Amino acid sequence: MNIRQLTYFVRLAETGNFTRAAEQLHIAQPALSIAIKKLESQLELPLFHRNDRKVVLTHEGDILLEHARLILQQMEDAKIAMAELKGLEKGEVRLGLPSMLGSYFFPDILMDFKSQYPNLKLTIVEAGTQSIRKMLLNGELDLGIIHNADVPDSLATEHLITSQMVAVASEGSPLSQQETISFNDFFKHELVMFKQGYFHREFIDEVCHQYQLTPRIAFETNLLPMILKIVRNDFAITALLEMVTQHEKGLAPIPFSQPIFLDIAIAWRKNGYLSVADRAFMEFVKKHCQ
């Protein structure tokens, strides 16, 4: 018993006539008759009472009709579901974003993507690079935006943008007049920093380790608005992606004497399944970044 046979059977049951059923199915009447006889032979049950003008379902045919209609409907539902996915009419993208990129670089991308694919769901999780890596590996996220360094072998990445990390002080700070700042001078100041796990903090910790420096961390928070307010009020300085200072007033970016550029990438599990929606989002982001 196959889908074609069930389709023929249901159409004949609904029309009650071989000629009309064959016309609607766009097949020859003898072919329909052969298909129905083969189905009855396979089931070893009579499905129709036949006479010259009309065919009527037997009791066995009535029972099969109920199941056949359900099977055909499920097949149609499956086709529609697959077609909708191909057309990106359904689906979800679960994306991990660090705070700075989520606040300043990705909002326009996300809104443009949603405008193009209004029926897709975007689930955004704000987290640091380390947390995003773990959530990707655990299957909690499909895609993540991370600093492309020390990436686990089980993750694949593709470069998106290169962004400079700069020291950030208030516009009224004497530091704002400097063209550059050394690491030694930077770490002499009180700092407001993200907690460990964010690429912003990874950068600071790596510099301290490399140059054997000890940071004076006065404030530690993952709340970017709080970091910005502390810096604007000249309570501490920090290090942020330069794009932040391009959007925020009252801040002065000071490049480091040894420039720091971060490779920002989109990541996913190498052995994980990427849905049509996930792949569409990746392509959309890559085109935007180009």
Buried (B, 14 or more C-beta within 10 A) or exposed (E): EEEEBBBBBBBBBEBBBBEBBBBEBEBEBEEBBEBBEEBBEEBEBEBBEEEEEEBEBBEBBEEBBEEBBEBBEEEEEEEEEEEBBEEBBBBEBBBBBBBBBBBBBBEEBBEEBBEEBEEBEBEBBBBBBBBBBBBBBEEBBBBBBBBBBEBEEEBBBEEBBEBBBBBBBBEEBEBBEBEEBBBEBBBEBBBBBBEEBBBBBBBBEBBBEEEEBEBEBBBEEBEBEEBBEBBBEBEBBBBBBBBBBEEBEBBBBBBBBEEBEBBBBBBBBEEBEBBBBBBBBBEBBEEBBE
